[in-house]
């Protein structure tokens, strides 16, 4: 919403390789196969999102920030230990340590699937805020609704 208000044409996020692989596995574990059909699109009225760091491992980003004296969030979320993301993170780290390159392979495979000719993506405007969503409400509005805000 802020990017749209600023009349930005593109919004760059800092999602890294670890974020991407965790999100892919979590989506599949939840039975969400839409991740397989999601295509990069420039839908009218939506600010296009890009992830320029999506192939950079989290460890490299942290090391770079440390070496360049860039302040970053280092306090763990109090709910991290019980979250699905944390379990998926641990699993992926174990697999990638034993078989280097697995995280890259996973993102690459999903990107190749997204470029094939599947059904059109079902992105639509969130009924609450108007941002892109695969459902009636975007994830941010779902969280706010669940928090009764």
C-alpha positions as CSV (number, residue, x, y, z in Angstrom):
1,X,0.0,0.0,0.0
2,X,2.9,2.4,0.9
3,X,4.5,1.7,-2.5
4,X,1.3,2.5,-4.3
5,X,0.8,5.6,-2.3
6,X,4.4,6.7,-3.2
7,X,3.5,6.0,-6.9
8,X,6.3,3.5,-7.1
9,X,6.3,1.2,-10.2
10,X,8.3,-1.5,-8.5
11,X,8.8,-2.7,-4.9
12,X,12.1,-4.5,-4.1
13,X,12.0,-6.8,-1.0
14,X,15.0,-8.3,0.8
15,X,13.8,-11.9,0.6
16,X,16.8,-14.2,0.5
17,X,17.4,-17.8,-0.6
18,X,16.4,-19.2,2.8
19,X,13.2,-17.2,2.9
20,X,12.3,-18.4,-0.6
21,X,12.9,-22.1,0.0
22,X,11.1,-22.0,3.4
23,X,8.1,-20.4,1.8
24,X,8.0,-23.0,-1.0
25,X,8.2,-25.9,1.4
26,X,5.6,-24.4,3.8
27,X,3.2,-23.7,0.9
28,X,3.5,-27.3,-0.3
29,X,3.1,-28.7,3.2
30,X,-0.1,-26.7,3.6
31,X,-1.4,-28.1,0.4
32,X,-1.1,-24.8,-1.5
33,X,-0.1,-25.7,-5.0
34,X,-0.7,-22.2,-6.3
35,X,3.0,-21.6,-5.7
36,X,3.6,-23.9,-8.7
37,X,1.5,-21.7,-11.1
38,X,2.4,-18.2,-9.8
39,X,3.9,-16.2,-12.6
40,X,5.6,-12.9,-12.5
41,X,2.9,-10.5,-13.7
42,X,2.4,-6.8,-14.0
43,X,-1.3,-6.6,-13.2
44,X,-3.0,-3.3,-13.7
45,X,-3.2,-1.3,-10.5
46,X,-0.7,-3.5,-8.6
47,X,2.9,-2.4,-7.8
48,X,5.2,-5.1,-9.3
49,X,7.3,-6.8,-6.7
50,X,10.9,-8.0,-7.3
51,X,13.2,-10.0,-5.0
52,X,16.8,-9.1,-6.2
53,X,18.4,-11.0,-3.3
54,X,16.3,-14.2,-3.6
55,X,19.4,-16.3,-4.6
56,X,21.6,-14.9,-1.9
57,X,21.9,-17.3,1.2
58,X,20.9,-15.7,4.5
59,X,24.3,-16.4,6.0
60,X,26.0,-14.4,3.2
61,X,23.6,-11.5,3.8
62,X,24.3,-11.5,7.6
63,X,28.1,-11.7,7.0
64,X,27.9,-8.8,4.5
65,X,25.8,-6.7,7.0
66,X,28.3,-7.5,9.8
67,X,31.4,-6.6,7.7
68,X,29.8,-3.3,6.5
69,X,28.6,-2.4,10.0
70,X,25.0,-2.4,8.8
71,X,22.5,-2.7,11.7
72,X,20.1,-5.5,11.3
73,X,17.4,-7.3,13.3
74,X,19.1,-10.0,15.4
75,X,16.5,-10.6,18.1
76,X,14.6,-13.8,17.6
77,X,10.8,-13.8,17.5
78,X,9.6,-15.3,20.8
79,X,7.3,-17.7,18.8
80,X,10.0,-18.8,16.4
81,X,10.7,-22.1,18.3
82,X,7.1,-23.3,17.8
83,X,6.6,-22.1,14.3
84,X,6.4,-24.2,11.2
85,X,8.9,-21.9,9.5
86,X,11.5,-22.7,12.1
87,X,11.0,-26.5,11.6
88,X,11.3,-26.0,7.8
89,X,14.4,-23.8,8.3
90,X,16.1,-26.5,10.4
91,X,15.1,-29.2,7.9
92,X,16.4,-27.3,4.9
93,X,19.6,-26.3,6.6
94,X,20.3,-30.0,7.4
95,X,19.6,-31.1,3.9
96,X,21.6,-28.3,2.3
97,X,24.6,-28.9,4.6
98,X,24.6,-32.6,3.6
99,X,23.8,-31.9,0.0
100,X,25.1,-28.4,-0.9
101,X,23.1,-26.6,-3.5
102,X,19.7,-28.1,-2.6
103,X,18.2,-24.7,-1.8
104,X,19.3,-23.3,-5.1
105,X,17.9,-26.4,-6.9
106,X,14.5,-26.0,-5.2
107,X,14.1,-22.3,-6.2
108,X,15.4,-23.1,-9.7
109,X,12.9,-25.9,-10.1
110,X,10.0,-23.8,-8.9
111,X,11.1,-20.9,-11.3
112,X,11.2,-23.4,-14.2
113,X,7.7,-24.6,-13.3
114,X,6.4,-21.1,-13.1
115,X,7.6,-20.4,-16.6
116,X,5.8,-23.3,-18.2
117,X,2.4,-22.9,-19.6
118,X,0.1,-23.6,-16.7
119,X,-3.3,-22.0,-16.0
120,X,-3.2,-18.3,-15.4
121,X,-2.4,-17.1,-11.9
122,X,-5.5,-16.3,-9.8
123,X,-4.2,-13.1,-8.3
124,X,-6.9,-10.6,-7.5
125,X,-7.3,-7.5,-5.5
126,X,-7.7,-8.0,-1.7
127,X,-11.2,-7.0,-0.7
128,X,-9.9,-5.0,2.2
129,X,-6.8,-3.1,1.0
130,X,-6.8,-3.7,-2.7
131,X,-3.3,-5.2,-2.8
132,X,-2.6,-8.5,-4.8
133,X,-3.9,-11.6,-3.2
134,X,-4.6,-15.2,-4.2
135,X,-7.7,-15.2,-2.0
136,X,-10.4,-12.7,-1.0
137,X,-8.0,-11.2,1.6
138,X,-4.3,-10.7,1.4
139,X,-2.1,-12.3,4.1
140,X,-1.6,-8.9,5.9
141,X,-5.3,-8.3,6.1
142,X,-5.9,-11.9,7.3
143,X,-3.4,-11.3,10.2
144,X,-5.0,-8.0,11.1
145,X,-8.5,-9.6,11.0
146,X,-7.3,-12.4,13.2
147,X,-5.9,-9.9,15.7
148,X,-9.2,-8.1,15.6
149,X,-7.7,-4.8,14.4
